[in-house]
């Protein structure tokens, strides 16, 4: 299992809801969370070894959010 951690601009519950189906339905993502209390709005993903950071970055950017690896 891999742990991927990203800084995002996902700053509200509504924005989290907008990407929820995207992350929930991804076959390589086991568990994920966004810390809205953290200044960096940290996205943590537990995933299979098949998931690459670049895939997550592209996926989130395609939905209009800024994201970078921490």
N, C-alpha and C positions, 0 to 999 in steps of 0.2 A: 504494500500500500504506500502511496505517495501523499505527502502533505504539500500543497501549493498555497502560497500566501501572496496576496496582491493588495496594492493600494488602489482605491477606486474613488469615483465621484458620485457613487450611489448613496445619496444622503437622506432618503426618506423611505417610509414603509411602502408607499405607492410605487417607488422606483424598484424596490426589492420585489414587489408583487409582479412587476412587468418582466423581470428576468426569471422568476420562479419556475415557470414551465420549461424554460430553456435549460436550466440546470437540473431540475428534477428528472427530466426525460433523457438526459445524456447517459448513454450506457456505461461510460467509464467513471462517472461521478457517483461516489458512494454516499457522501454527506457533504453539506456545505452550509456556511453561515456568513452573514455580513454584520460586522459590529458597527452599528450606527452611532454608538457612543464614542468610538475612537475617532480622533481627528483625521486619520487616514481612511476611514470607512473601510476597514480591512475585510477583504473577502478571503475566507479560508475554505479550501477544498480538500477533502479526503478522496483520493481517486485511485484507480488501478494504475499500474505502471505504464499502461498504454497511453495515458493522457499526457500531452505535452503542454508546457506553459504557453507556448505560442498559439495552440488551439484555443485555450481559454481566453487569451488576450484578443484574438481575432473574433471569437464568439461575442464577447462583451462589447468590443468596439463596433461590431456590426449592428448592435442595438443602441448605438449613440452615446455610450458611456466611455469615459477615460479610465484606463487601467494600466498599471505597470507592476512588474514583479518586485517583491520585497526580498 
